[in-house]
Amino acid sequence: MAIDLNAIRNRLNSLQTKVTKTDNLWKPQPGKQQVRILPYVHNPSNPFIELYFHFGFGGKNIISPSSFGEADPILEFAEKLKATGDRNDYQLSRKLTPKMRTYVPVIVRGEESEGVKFWGFGKNVYQELLGFFADPDYGDLTDPVNGRDVTVEFKTAAELGKTYPETYIRVKPNTSAISEDKAVLETAKDQIVLGDMFKKVSYEEMEGMLKEWLDTGEVSDKKEEPKVEVKETTTATSPASNVKEAFDDLFNE
């Protein structure tokens, strides 16, 4: 049997590709963009990933251990404050209670070669997307063959004349495949565990931070998208003869 030199060269190139760091979170830019929500390979039954953060606590953004079902001393203290029934304690407890941010894996149309990004959003967009998934006229937006793209429109605070920006979504009426390109489907499979992107703080470290807050009485209200670093990945390009079959092979090994 003849050796496939092209396959060997491709494999060698993939092994020699330098691993670089990049921000794998996606933020919509002002204007309209189109994305396709993908199944989350680490939980195919639900593409939505709910994580909880202490934003601006001691000048840092910290992922709460409650995101992983673990004890969070800051949250525990917030619950104790809330239980006192005192109005001031209740207001303080709200500052200390971690805030939920929901993510979905997406491919950004026109940027498929950049691989899977994780789009994070707040409660309003989350509820709106859940409504589409629950509507039988739309159903599973992530379906590899008969799913739907989502148009995301981002308007800045200045554009709206408000103190905060807003994000609007519109689900495309026509169904479509994720892609006819097998390379894109391979990229769609290449997803990290989202929770692993964020630096975790131990229970003891968080206790120390809580003690420091109790001593100083200072907590920042600054909120911003947590910054993370992940490695880039590369895939070879080849056409898919059957989209559904190719996708099923990739996601159901």
Beta strands, then each sheet from edge to edge (+ up, - down):
strand 1: 21-22
strand 2: 25-26
strand 3: 31-37
strand 4: 49-57
strand 5: 60-63
strand 6: 99-108
strand 7: 117-121
strand 8: 150-155
strand 9: 166-171
strand 10: 230-231
sheet 1: 1+ 10-
sheet 2: 2+ 7+ 6- 3+ 8- 9+
sheet 3: 2+ 7+ 6- 4+ 5-
end
